[in-house]
């Protein structure tokens, strides 16, 4: 009860600075790994925060339906010394294309994988909702945070799952009992170039995004398109900060994704940073309300004190703090303090 109450104070913005030393946040990361490199940088941030004792990555689930998406997640987990983190993948998902950098997971050098990992194909991984149910059932009530930075496919399907060997609860009831907050990178709460913006994660599976906003039973905090645009990772840092490793998988992915270096929008990284460090003052929070999406994927926001949703805001001072924190965490070497 104390954990739930504390999280609600944090969600409402009551706690801005927290001197308490809290246990690691149990976290699931749901990603469309392979469509943009921010998903990989965000996973690096998670590993850096886990090495600092701030979170524990329980599983990664994937909404990109390509057989190398799961293996590339496994590449990064292995690089950071946590190759035992389970990976679940979507079946019949919205986006089957390989993308520019997932092929790194299949590259061979000197008779072995260029980047070590054990998951050779997503076909060998469990289906995402089955893994989610297993992980949720194993956790304390109202303890988990889920960070969703891809399509809403897996979480929407999770709500419709039925009782199984892991839990007698329906998917919706299991989420309501185990999950504390869902941190989502989706939607657009400000115009972009003077026009309403159809954000990619929403547009790729509009029915799932609508269902999630309508039916998810716990608080949701959205990081909109505009937040990642305002807090780009400087290209100079990306060029230099990964040089501690002669062949860093994220540096390699970034070079393949971009023909030339550019400042990288930090969309997915912001959802991770807020989820694990909600009390550091990196972001502001909107009033409570409700998010919805129309049939074309445009975001609507209705302020409502009884609503279960909020979205992130950021001012000029916070923008600089977020950029600095994310640049440092995303490039932090693995095995900090031997953890």
C-alpha positions as CSV (number, residue, x, y, z in Angstrom):
1,X,0.0,0.0,0.0
2,X,2.9,2.4,0.8
3,X,4.5,1.7,-2.6
4,X,1.2,2.4,-4.4
5,X,0.6,5.6,-2.4
6,X,4.1,6.9,-3.0
7,X,3.8,6.2,-6.7
8,X,0.6,8.2,-6.9
9,X,2.2,11.2,-5.2
10,X,5.0,11.0,-7.7
11,X,2.5,10.7,-10.6
12,X,0.7,13.8,-9.4
13,X,3.9,15.8,-9.1
14,X,3.7,16.2,-5.4
15,X,7.2,14.8,-4.9
16,X,9.9,16.6,-6.9
17,X,13.0,15.7,-5.0
18,X,13.3,12.4,-3.1
19,X,15.9,11.7,-0.6
20,X,14.6,8.2,0.0
21,X,16.8,5.3,-1.1
22,X,14.2,3.0,-2.8
23,X,14.7,-0.6,-3.9
24,X,15.3,-1.2,-7.7
25,X,12.2,-0.7,-9.8
26,X,11.0,-4.0,-11.4
27,X,10.7,-3.1,-15.1
28,X,9.6,-4.6,-18.4
29,X,10.7,-2.9,-21.6
30,X,8.3,-3.2,-24.6
31,X,10.0,-2.1,-27.8
32,X,9.6,-2.0,-31.6
33,X,13.4,-2.6,-31.8
34,X,14.6,-2.1,-35.4
35,X,12.6,0.8,-36.6
36,X,14.8,3.6,-35.1
37,X,17.9,3.5,-33.0
38,X,16.4,5.3,-30.0
39,X,15.0,1.9,-28.9
40,X,18.5,0.6,-28.5
41,X,19.8,3.7,-26.8
42,X,16.9,3.5,-24.4
43,X,17.8,-0.1,-23.6
44,X,21.3,1.0,-22.8
45,X,19.9,3.6,-20.4
46,X,18.0,0.8,-18.7
47,X,21.1,-1.2,-18.3
48,X,23.0,1.8,-16.9
49,X,20.3,2.5,-14.4
50,X,20.2,-1.2,-13.4
51,X,24.0,-1.1,-12.8
52,X,23.4,1.9,-10.5
53,X,20.8,-0.2,-8.6
54,X,17.8,1.9,-9.7
55,X,15.9,-0.7,-11.7
56,X,15.8,-4.4,-12.5
57,X,15.0,-5.4,-16.1
58,X,12.8,-8.4,-15.8
59,X,12.0,-9.0,-19.5
60,X,12.0,-7.3,-22.9
61,X,9.1,-7.8,-25.3
62,X,9.1,-6.8,-28.9
63,X,6.4,-5.5,-31.2
64,X,8.4,-5.5,-34.4
65,X,7.6,-8.7,-36.2
66,X,11.0,-9.6,-37.7
67,X,12.9,-12.6,-36.7
68,X,16.1,-10.5,-36.0
69,X,14.4,-8.0,-33.7
70,X,14.5,-10.3,-30.7
71,X,18.1,-11.4,-31.4
72,X,19.2,-7.7,-31.6
73,X,17.7,-7.2,-28.1
74,X,19.7,-10.2,-27.0
75,X,22.8,-8.7,-28.5
76,X,22.4,-5.6,-26.3
77,X,21.5,-7.5,-23.2
78,X,24.5,-9.7,-23.7
79,X,26.8,-6.8,-24.3
80,X,25.7,-5.3,-21.0
81,X,26.3,-8.6,-19.2
82,X,22.6,-9.6,-18.9
83,X,22.1,-12.1,-21.6
84,X,19.8,-14.1,-19.3
85,X,17.0,-11.4,-19.5
86,X,14.1,-13.2,-21.3
87,X,12.9,-11.8,-24.6
88,X,9.4,-12.3,-25.9
89,X,8.2,-11.4,-29.4
90,X,5.0,-10.5,-31.2
91,X,3.3,-12.9,-33.6
92,X,1.5,-11.4,-36.6
93,X,2.6,-7.9,-35.7
94,X,2.1,-4.7,-37.6
95,X,5.7,-4.2,-39.0
96,X,7.6,-7.1,-40.5
97,X,10.4,-5.2,-42.3
98,X,14.0,-5.8,-41.2
99,X,15.1,-2.2,-41.0
100,X,18.7,-0.9,-41.4
101,X,20.5,-2.4,-38.4
102,X,18.9,-5.6,-37.2
103,X,21.2,-7.5,-39.6
104,X,24.0,-6.9,-37.1
105,X,22.5,-9.7,-35.0
106,X,23.2,-12.2,-37.8
107,X,26.7,-11.0,-38.7
108,X,29.5,-13.5,-38.4
109,X,33.1,-12.7,-37.7
110,X,35.9,-15.3,-37.4
111,X,33.3,-18.1,-37.3
112,X,31.2,-16.7,-34.6
113,X,28.7,-13.9,-34.1
114,X,30.3,-10.5,-34.5
115,X,28.2,-9.5,-31.4
116,X,27.8,-12.4,-29.0
117,X,24.3,-13.6,-28.1
118,X,22.3,-16.8,-27.9
119,X,18.9,-16.1,-29.4
120,X,19.4,-16.8,-33.1
121,X,15.8,-16.1,-34.2
122,X,12.6,-14.6,-32.8
123,X,11.0,-17.9,-33.8
124,X,12.9,-19.4,-30.8
125,X,11.5,-16.8,-28.4
126,X,8.2,-17.1,-26.5
127,X,5.2,-15.1,-27.6
128,X,5.2,-11.7,-25.9
129,X,1.9,-11.9,-23.9
130,X,2.8,-15.4,-22.6
131,X,6.1,-14.0,-21.2
132,X,4.3,-10.9,-19.9
133,X,1.8,-13.0,-18.0
134,X,4.6,-15.1,-16.5
135,X,6.6,-12.1,-15.4
136,X,3.6,-10.2,-14.0
137,X,2.4,-13.2,-12.0
138,X,5.8,-13.5,-10.3
139,X,5.9,-10.0,-8.9
140,X,4.5,-8.2,-5.9
141,X,1.2,-6.5,-6.2
142,X,1.4,-2.9,-7.6
143,X,5.1,-3.1,-7.9
144,X,5.9,-3.2,-11.6
145,X,6.6,-0.5,-14.1
146,X,6.2,-1.2,-17.8
147,X,7.9,1.0,-20.4
148,X,6.3,0.8,-23.8
149,X,8.1,2.6,-26.5
150,X,6.8,0.8,-29.7
151,X,3.4,-0.1,-30.9
152,X,0.6,-0.9,-28.4
153,X,0.1,-4.4,-29.9
154,X,1.5,-6.5,-27.0
155,X,-0.1,-4.5,-24.2
156,X,-3.5,-4.4,-25.9
157,X,-3.3,-8.1,-26.5
158,X,-2.2,-8.7,-22.9
159,X,-5.5,-7.2,-21.7
160,X,-7.5,-9.9,-23.6
161,X,-5.5,-12.9,-22.3
162,X,-7.2,-15.5,-20.2
163,X,-6.3,-17.4,-17.1
164,X,-3.4,-19.8,-17.5
165,X,-0.9,-21.8,-15.6
166,X,0.9,-18.6,-14.3
167,X,-2.2,-16.8,-13.0
168,X,-5.9,-17.5,-12.6
169,X,-6.6,-13.8,-13.4
170,X,-7.6,-12.3,-16.7
171,X,-5.1,-10.1,-18.5
172,X,-6.8,-7.0,-17.4
173,X,-7.1,-8.1,-13.8
174,X,-3.5,-9.3,-13.7
175,X,-2.3,-5.9,-15.0
176,X,-4.5,-4.1,-12.4
177,X,-3.0,-6.1,-9.6
178,X,0.7,-6.1,-10.6
179,X,1.5,-3.0,-12.5
180,X,2.0,0.4,-10.8
181,X,2.5,2.7,-13.8
182,X,2.7,2.3,-17.6
183,X,5.2,4.7,-19.2
184,X,4.5,5.1,-22.9
185,X,6.2,6.9,-25.7
186,X,3.3,7.6,-28.0
187,X,1.1,10.4,-29.3
188,X,1.7,14.1,-29.9
189,X,0.5,16.7,-27.5
190,X,1.8,19.8,-29.3
191,X,1.7,20.7,-33.0
192,X,4.8,19.9,-35.1
193,X,5.8,22.5,-37.7
194,X,2.5,24.2,-37.0
195,X,0.3,21.2,-37.6
196,X,-1.2,18.3,-35.6
197,X,1.1,15.3,-35.8
198,X,0.3,11.6,-36.4
199,X,2.9,9.9,-34.2
200,X,4.4,6.8,-35.6
201,X,3.9,4.4,-32.7
202,X,0.2,5.2,-32.7
203,X,-0.3,5.1,-36.5
204,X,1.3,1.7,-36.9
205,X,-1.4,0.0,-34.8
206,X,-4.2,2.5,-34.2
207,X,-6.7,-0.1,-32.8
208,X,-4.2,-1.2,-30.2
209,X,-3.3,2.3,-29.2
210,X,-7.0,3.2,-28.9
211,X,-7.7,0.1,-26.8
212,X,-4.7,0.8,-24.5
213,X,-5.9,4.3,-23.9
214,X,-9.4,3.2,-23.3
215,X,-9.0,0.0,-21.2
216,X,-5.6,0.0,-19.5
217,X,-6.5,-0.1,-15.8
218,X,-3.5,1.6,-14.2
219,X,-2.1,5.2,-14.5
220,X,-0.4,5.9,-17.9
221,X,2.2,8.6,-18.4
222,X,2.8,9.5,-22.0
223,X,5.9,11.0,-23.5
224,X,4.8,12.7,-26.7
225,X,6.6,13.1,-30.0
226,X,7.5,16.7,-29.0
227,X,9.5,15.6,-25.9
228,X,12.0,13.5,-27.9
229,X,12.4,16.3,-30.5
230,X,13.2,18.9,-27.8
231,X,15.8,16.6,-26.1
232,X,17.9,15.3,-28.9
233,X,21.2,13.6,-28.2
234,X,24.0,15.7,-29.7
235,X,25.7,14.0,-32.6
236,X,29.2,15.0,-31.2
237,X,28.6,13.0,-28.1
238,X,27.4,10.0,-30.1
239,X,30.5,10.1,-32.2
240,X,32.8,10.1,-29.1
241,X,31.1,8.6,-26.1
242,X,31.0,5.0,-27.3
243,X,34.7,4.8,-28.1
244,X,35.4,2.9,-24.9
245,X,34.7,-0.2,-26.9
246,X,36.3,-1.0,-30.3
247,X,33.1,-2.4,-31.7
248,X,30.1,-1.2,-29.8
249,X,26.7,-2.6,-31.0
250,X,24.8,0.6,-30.6
251,X,27.5,2.7,-32.3
252,X,27.4,0.2,-35.2
253,X,23.6,0.4,-35.3
254,X,23.6,4.1,-35.3
255,X,26.1,4.3,-38.2
256,X,23.9,1.9,-40.3
257,X,20.7,3.8,-39.4
258,X,22.1,7.2,-40.4
259,X,24.1,7.9,-43.6
260,X,25.8,10.7,-41.6
261,X,25.8,11.6,-37.9
262,X,22.9,13.8,-36.8
263,X,21.4,14.8,-33.5
264,X,19.3,11.8,-32.3
265,X,15.7,12.4,-31.0
266,X,15.5,10.8,-27.6
267,X,11.9,9.7,-27.8
268,X,12.1,6.3,-26.1
269,X,14.8,7.3,-23.7
270,X,12.6,9.9,-22.1
271,X,10.0,7.3,-21.2
272,X,12.7,5.2,-19.5
273,X,14.2,8.2,-17.7
274,X,10.8,9.3,-16.3
275,X,9.8,5.7,-15.3
276,X,12.9,5.1,-13.2
277,X,13.5,8.6,-12.0
278,X,10.1,10.3,-11.7
279,X,11.1,12.4,-8.7
280,X,14.3,14.1,-10.1
281,X,12.5,17.0,-11.7
282,X,13.6,16.2,-15.2
283,X,10.1,16.6,-16.5
284,X,6.8,18.3,-15.7
285,X,3.5,16.5,-15.7
286,X,0.2,17.7,-17.2
287,X,-2.9,17.7,-15.1
288,X,-4.8,14.4,-15.0
289,X,-7.0,13.6,-18.0
290,X,-7.7,11.2,-20.8
291,X,-5.9,10.4,-24.0
292,X,-7.7,9.1,-27.1
293,X,-6.9,8.7,-30.8
294,X,-9.1,9.1,-33.8
295,X,-9.2,6.7,-36.8
296,X,-6.3,8.4,-38.4
297,X,-4.1,8.3,-35.3
298,X,-4.3,11.9,-34.2
299,X,-4.0,12.4,-30.5
300,X,-6.8,14.1,-28.4
301,X,-6.4,15.2,-24.8
302,X,-9.3,15.9,-22.4
303,X,-8.4,17.3,-19.0
304,X,-10.3,15.4,-16.3
305,X,-9.5,15.2,-12.6
306,X,-10.8,11.7,-12.6
307,X,-8.7,10.6,-15.6
308,X,-6.0,8.1,-15.4
309,X,-3.6,9.7,-17.8
310,X,-0.9,12.4,-17.8
311,X,1.7,13.5,-20.3
312,X,5.3,14.8,-19.9
313,X,6.2,18.4,-20.4
314,X,9.7,20.0,-20.5
315,X,10.9,23.6,-20.1
316,X,14.2,25.0,-21.3
317,X,16.1,24.2,-18.1
318,X,14.7,20.7,-17.9
319,X,15.6,20.1,-21.6
320,X,19.3,20.7,-20.9
321,X,19.2,18.4,-17.8
322,X,17.4,15.6,-19.7
323,X,19.9,15.8,-22.6
324,X,22.9,15.7,-20.3
325,X,21.5,12.8,-18.2
326,X,20.5,10.7,-21.3
327,X,23.7,11.3,-23.1
328,X,25.7,10.1,-20.1
329,X,23.4,7.1,-19.3
330,X,23.1,5.9,-22.9
331,X,26.8,5.7,-23.3
332,X,27.7,4.4,-19.9
333,X,30.0,1.4,-20.1
334,X,28.7,-2.0,-18.9
335,X,29.5,-3.6,-15.6
336,X,29.5,-0.5,-13.5
337,X,30.8,-1.5,-10.0
338,X,30.8,-5.1,-11.2
339,X,26.9,-5.3,-11.1
